Amino acid sequence: MLSLTIAGGIFLLDYKIKEHIDSTRLQGSKEEVLGGRLLLRNCHNKDKILGKVKIGRENCQELAAAGMGCVAGEYWHQLLHGGNKLSRVGLAMILGGGMSNYTDRRNKGYVTDYVSLNVKNKELRKIVFNLSDVCIAAGTILWAAGNLFSDRKK
C-alpha cells in the first residue's frame, strides 16, 4: 500500500508543480535558483524523447502508454508473486512519474519540463527535466537493484 501512496504522491506533486510553472512562467524563460545551481524554466516537450530524439506527438503518446502498461504489469506481477519492497517502491516511482508525464501528453499534447542544471557544459545545460523524470530514473535504479539483490538471495 505504501508504494501506491508513493506513486500517487509523485503524480500529484509534479502535477501541481507543472501547473504552477505553466501559470507563472513564460515558455522559454530561465531563472537561477538554489544559489545558481539550477535553472527554473518552462519548456513544453511536444514530441521528443529525452529532449533529443524527435519521434512525433502520436508516437510519444503511444510509447508512453506502452511503457506504462509494461510497468503496471510488472508491478502487478510483483504484488502477486512476492516481489521485494525495494523493487515495488522503484516501480511505484516509475508509475507515478510516468502517469504524470503521460497525462500531460494526453491532455495538453506536451509535457512541461522545468529544471536544468546550471553547469558550464552547454549540452548538459540544455537538458530540461521535471520531477517525474527524476522519479522515473531513480525508480528504474531501485527496481533493478531490488531485482539484482533478490536474485542473489535465491
Buried (B, 14 or more C-beta within 10 A) or exposed (E): EEBBEBBBBBBEBBBEBBEEBBEEBEEEEBEEEEEEEBBBBBBBBBBBEEBEEEEEEEEBBEBBBEBBEEBBEBBEEBEEEEBBEBBBBBBBBBBBBBBBBBBBBEEEEBBBBBBBBBEEEEEEBEBBBBBBBBBBBBBBEBBEBBBEEBEEEE
